[in-house]
Amino acid sequence: MELRIPDTLGLSFDSKTQTVSGEPKADGEFDLELLWAYQDVVGKSRGTCRLIANPDPRSLWKVLDPEQGLPYPKQHTDKKLIKGKGFNIAAASRRGRSHEHGGTFRDDDFSVSDDAAKGWSVLIVADGAGSAKSSREGSRLAVAAAGEDMRTHLSGEFGAEIAALLTTWESDPATQKTIGDKFYYFFQKAASLAIKAIEQEAQAKNAPPKDYSTTLLAAAVRRDGEQTFLATFWMGDGAIAAYGPRGKVRLMGTPDGGEFAGQTRFLDRAALQDKDFGNRIRIGKWQDISAVLLMTDGVSDPRFETDNGLADPAKWDALWDEIAPLLKDTEPDAKLLEWLHFWQPGHHDDRTIALLWEQPSSGAAKDETGSAA
């Protein structure tokens, strides 16, 4: 059998092995001439063989900038690195391929900080609603307002009071409830100020607050030697987790989902008044944590896919196996930013991740001393 392939197509046919090899130089449909002969029959028969060459889906994605003069411009990428005592904090955020292709802005945002003198760190990520035209500003306003309020209180009397209470975490069973109650009002205040900032901007622009819809995931972290205290607030999809040691994860809540794919709960006044608001707040204290991670659904959806997947320690191990080598670099935030551009079919949203991780030590992991409450 012979197969006649135009030289310009970039393919070759091996008559001995009867195989076609190479990479097409163009996509489309091509009719190739096929010749074959039957035993004991003089002459050759002719026919055509249709070759269909599909382009690499990645090559079809465009990278377009938004139109000039649009309100609330935002950089397509952002990153930050904070080096602490015995731990580091890094955050990275980048515009998703769907936004690149459509020439729109990144809707995600984040805020991370560390107060070395007081011993408190703050990590926040937010995902502006894709259906809300000003959500990129909503996410920015939310992380800025909530972050400022959290930092102020943790650096003041509230933070000192919690630090004192933590000394009796193991010895006094009532301590965990007391701390949980205090963080209820702490996060309610921070969320309220985030909503207020959005409402004020909406009023100034004569627009409905829903135009600025955003999720909000926040964490207050206190490192005390090898122990880590974590208090979290979770509004919307995405994920917050305390990971480690290997094979163990403490998921700090449940993502909000809707009836249809892509739906979630956004930050608003009704959420603050919901009788289940307290379920959005979790606290825990451990001495075997490898990292505290927060991420928007642009990361959690392709890596975990379902709520059951999100609770699967094996999937967190796999994620950590990807991330951990990047954190050894001198610029882990830059490496995380590159990693966020990973390819997975069907998942092209903005991606943001913020994490606090323990610096490697020679000592073995210790047993857990506390649990989420």
Stockholm file with secondary structure:
# STOCKHOLM 1.0

chainA/1-373         MELRIPDTLGLSFDSKTQTVSGEPKADGEFDLELLWAYQDVVGKSRGTCRLIANPDPRSLWKVLDPEQGLPYPKQHTDKKLIKGKGFNIAAASRRGRSHEHGGTFRDDDFSVSDDAAKGWSVLIVADGAGSAKSSREGSRLAVAAAGEDMRTHLSGEFGAEIAALLTTWESDPATQKTIGDKFYYFFQKAASLAIKAIEQEAQAKNAPPKDYSTTLLAAAVRRDGEQTFLATFWMGDGAIAAYGPRGKVRLMGTPDGGEFAGQTRFLDRAALQDKDFGNRIRIGKWQDISAVLLMTDGVSDPRFETDNGLADPAKWDALWDEIAPLLKDTEPDAKLLEWLHFWQPGHHDDRTIALLWEQPSSGAAKDETGSAA
#=GR chainA/1-373 SS CEEECCGGGCEEEETTTTEEEECCSSCEEEEEEEEECCTTCCSCEEEEEEEEECCCGGGGCCCCCCCTTCSSCCCSEEEEEEECSSEEEEEEEECCHHHHHHTCCCCEEEEEEEETTTTEEEEEEEEBCTTSTTHHHHHHHHHHHHHHHHHHHHTSHHHHHHHHHHTTTTTCTHHHHHHHHHHHHHHHHHHHHHHHHHHHHHHHTTCCGGGGCBCEEEEEEEEETTEEEEEEEEESSSEEEEECSTTCEEECSCCCCCSSTTCCCCCCHHHHHCTTGGGGEEEEEESCCCEEEEECHHHHHHHHCSHHHHTCHHHHHHHHHHHHHHHTSSCHHHHHHHHTTCCCTTCCSCEEEEEEEECCCSSCCCCCCCCCC
#=GC SS_cons         CEEECCGGGCEEEETTTTEEEECCSSCEEEEEEEEECCTTCCSCEEEEEEEEECCCGGGGCCCCCCCTTCSSCCCSEEEEEEECSSEEEEEEEECCHHHHHHTCCCCEEEEEEEETTTTEEEEEEEEBCTTSTTHHHHHHHHHHHHHHHHHHHHTSHHHHHHHHHHTTTTTCTHHHHHHHHHHHHHHHHHHHHHHHHHHHHHHHTTCCGGGGCBCEEEEEEEEETTEEEEEEEEESSSEEEEECSTTCEEECSCCCCCSSTTCCCCCCHHHHHCTTGGGGEEEEEESCCCEEEEECHHHHHHHHCSHHHHTCHHHHHHHHHHHHHHHTSSCHHHHHHHHTTCCCTTCCSCEEEEEEEECCCSSCCCCCCCCCC
//
